[in-house]
Amino acid sequence: MEQFALITDDAADLRDALPDGGAILALDLGTKTIGTATCDAGWQFATAGTTLERGKFGRDRERLAEIIKTRSIKALVLGLPRNMDGSEGPRAQASRAYAKNLHAAFDLPVLLWDERWSTASAERDMIGQDMSRRKRAERIDSHAAAVFLQGAIDRLAGGIL
């Protein structure tokens, strides 16, 4: 299967690049941490992964490379922190720059996905599970990544573009 190297905001482009599906790694990029989540090759279920301490990109790249290899990842979904009005500020521009670094490092398609409300949704879900405040703080970023990854794979698998 040939993969098309691309960075896009459009789920249709990613679906075209992965006609046979494939496992996807989502990243919720924070200033201090990176929340991770993965989905199965059939794009059914997103699962929260680990939360990595963020460092310089070289260190991040090594830790992400291990996940990519172990999970046979075929694409990346990176949360794009848009403002509530849909505009993009400095954090979104930093995410776009990180996407370029990811693409250069791994030569995998990267889908930039609007992550507005993902953290609030993840926290609501964890409170509903009666998770302690301490555990929520440790896991919020990976759960937020799972929230927006599920939205992305629902769009990819359902064909609603």
matplotlib code that plots the C-alpha trace (Angstrom):
import matplotlib.pyplot as plt

x = [0.0, 1.4, 1.0, 0.7, 2.8, 0.6, -0.4, -4.1, -7.1, -9.5, -10.4, -11.2, -7.5, -6.5, -9.1, -7.8, -4.2, -5.3, -7.8, -7.2, -7.4, -4.7, -3.9, -3.8, -2.0, -3.5, -1.5, -2.8, 0.1, 0.5, 3.3, 4.5, 2.9, 1.7, -1.4, -1.6, -4.4, -4.6, -7.3, -7.6, -6.9, -10.6, -11.2, -13.8, -12.5, -10.2, -8.3, -6.4, -2.7, 0.0, 0.8, 4.3, 6.4, 7.2, 10.8, 12.8, 11.5, 14.4, 13.3, 9.7, 10.5, 12.3, 9.3, 6.8, 8.9, 8.6, 4.8, 4.6, 6.6, 5.0, 1.4, 2.1, 0.8, -0.2, -1.2, -1.2, -4.0, -2.7, -5.1, -5.4, -6.3, -8.6, -10.1, -13.8, -14.6, -12.7, -9.8, -6.2, -3.9, -0.3, -1.0, -2.6, 0.4, 2.7, 0.7, 1.0, 4.8, 4.9, 2.9, 5.6, 8.2, 6.2, 5.8, 9.5, 10.4, 8.0, 6.8, 3.2, 0.1, -0.9, -4.5, -4.9, -8.2, -10.1, -9.8, -12.1, -14.1, -12.1, -10.6, -13.9, -15.6, -12.8, -13.0, -16.8, -16.3, -13.7, -15.9, -18.7, -16.3, -15.8, -12.1, -10.2, -9.0, -5.4, -5.9, -7.9, -4.9, -2.5, -4.7, -6.6, -4.4, -4.5, -8.3, -8.7, -6.6, -9.0, -12.0, -10.8, -9.4, -12.9, -14.4, -11.8, -12.3, -16.1, -15.7, -13.2, -15.1, -18.5, -17.6, -19.4, -17.2]
y = [0.0, 3.3, 6.1, 9.7, 12.0, 15.0, 17.4, 18.3, 19.7, 17.6, 14.1, 13.2, 13.6, 11.3, 8.7, 8.9, 8.4, 5.3, 3.4, 0.2, 1.9, 1.5, 2.2, 5.9, 7.7, 10.9, 13.6, 16.2, 18.6, 20.6, 22.9, 20.3, 17.0, 15.1, 13.1, 10.0, 7.9, 5.2, 3.5, 0.1, -0.4, -0.6, 2.9, 1.7, 2.6, 5.3, 4.3, 6.7, 5.9, 7.4, 11.0, 11.8, 14.5, 16.9, 17.9, 19.0, 17.5, 15.0, 13.4, 13.5, 11.9, 9.0, 8.2, 8.6, 6.4, 3.6, 3.9, 4.2, 1.0, -1.0, -0.2, -0.2, 3.3, 4.4, 8.0, 10.7, 13.0, 16.1, 18.3, 21.8, 24.2, 26.7, 29.7, 29.4, 31.6, 29.1, 31.4, 30.2, 31.8, 31.2, 27.7, 26.6, 27.9, 26.0, 22.8, 23.3, 23.7, 20.5, 18.7, 19.6, 18.2, 15.0, 14.6, 15.2, 12.7, 9.8, 10.4, 9.6, 11.5, 14.0, 15.2, 18.4, 18.0, 20.7, 19.9, 22.5, 21.0, 17.8, 18.4, 19.4, 16.3, 14.1, 15.6, 15.1, 11.5, 10.9, 12.5, 10.3, 7.3, 8.7, 9.2, 11.1, 14.7, 13.5, 10.7, 13.0, 15.5, 12.7, 11.3, 14.3, 14.9, 11.3, 11.1, 14.4, 12.8, 9.9, 12.2, 14.0, 10.8, 9.2, 12.2, 11.9, 8.2, 8.5, 11.0, 8.8, 5.5, 6.9, 8.8, 11.9, 14.6]
z = [0.0, -1.0, 1.6, 0.5, 2.5, 3.5, 6.2, 6.0, 7.8, 5.6, 6.7, 3.1, 2.2, 5.0, 3.9, 0.4, 1.6, 3.6, 1.5, 3.4, 6.9, 9.4, 13.0, 13.9, 16.7, 18.0, 19.9, 22.2, 22.3, 25.4, 26.6, 29.1, 28.0, 25.0, 25.4, 23.2, 21.9, 19.3, 17.3, 15.6, 11.9, 11.2, 12.7, 15.2, 18.7, 20.0, 23.2, 25.5, 25.7, 27.8, 28.6, 27.7, 29.2, 26.4, 25.7, 22.8, 19.5, 19.2, 22.5, 21.6, 18.3, 19.9, 22.2, 19.4, 17.1, 19.6, 19.7, 15.9, 15.5, 18.2, 17.1, 13.4, 13.0, 9.5, 10.2, 12.9, 14.1, 15.8, 17.9, 16.5, 19.2, 17.5, 19.3, 20.1, 17.0, 14.8, 14.2, 14.9, 17.4, 18.4, 19.9, 16.6, 14.7, 17.0, 16.4, 12.6, 13.0, 15.1, 12.4, 9.9, 12.2, 12.6, 8.9, 8.3, 11.0, 10.2, 6.6, 7.7, 6.8, 9.5, 10.0, 12.0, 13.9, 15.7, 19.4, 20.8, 23.8, 23.8, 27.2, 28.7, 27.2, 28.5, 32.0, 32.0, 31.1, 33.8, 36.4, 35.3, 36.0, 39.5, 38.8, 41.5, 40.7, 40.9, 38.4, 36.1, 36.1, 35.2, 32.4, 31.0, 28.0, 26.8, 27.3, 25.3, 22.5, 22.5, 22.4, 19.2, 17.7, 18.0, 16.2, 13.5, 13.0, 13.1, 10.2, 8.4, 8.7, 8.2, 5.1, 6.4, 5.0]

ax = plt.figure().add_subplot(projection="3d")
ax.plot(x, y, z, "-o")
ax.set_aspect("equal")
plt.show()
